[in-house]
Structures are given as C-alpha cells and as structure tokens.
C-alpha cells in the first residue's frame, strides 16, 4: 500500500474539485446561452385570413394563426 502525505492528498482533492466546478460552469454557461438565443429570437406574423398580428419564438418561416389556424409567412421589416 502506498502512503501519501496528508497535504498532498488535500491538494489533489482541492485541484480535482475546482476542475470539476470549472468544467460544469463552462458546460452550463454554453447550454444557457443556446437556450437564451432560442428564446430571444421572435418573429412577427400577420394572418391573411383574419388579420390578427401574433408572434412566435424560434427560427420559423411560417406559423399557424392561433385563432383560425391559417398558416402565414413571417413579416420582414
């Protein structure tokens, strides 16, 4: 059985725990930025059939009207 000093053991545990925390921080930061980008993107649509204006999140070119269900193209400004 190998023996290591107590200070080396605690230093190894400390370095390992910090590396795990930094890795998790980077992973969740990237995951959060992707989620926020998807939620932030909104497009406005105008229904040709009933005339209602509505919006949807995400990268969509067409979306159904919430009132009548008619599929409309997004407005371009």
PyMOL commands that set and color helices and strands:
alter all, ss='L'
color gray80, all
select helices_A, chain A and resi 6-40
alter helices_A, ss='H'
color red, helices_A
select strands_A, chain A and resi 42-46+53-57+62-64+71-73
alter strands_A, ss='S'
color yellow, strands_A
deselect
rebuild
show_as cartoon
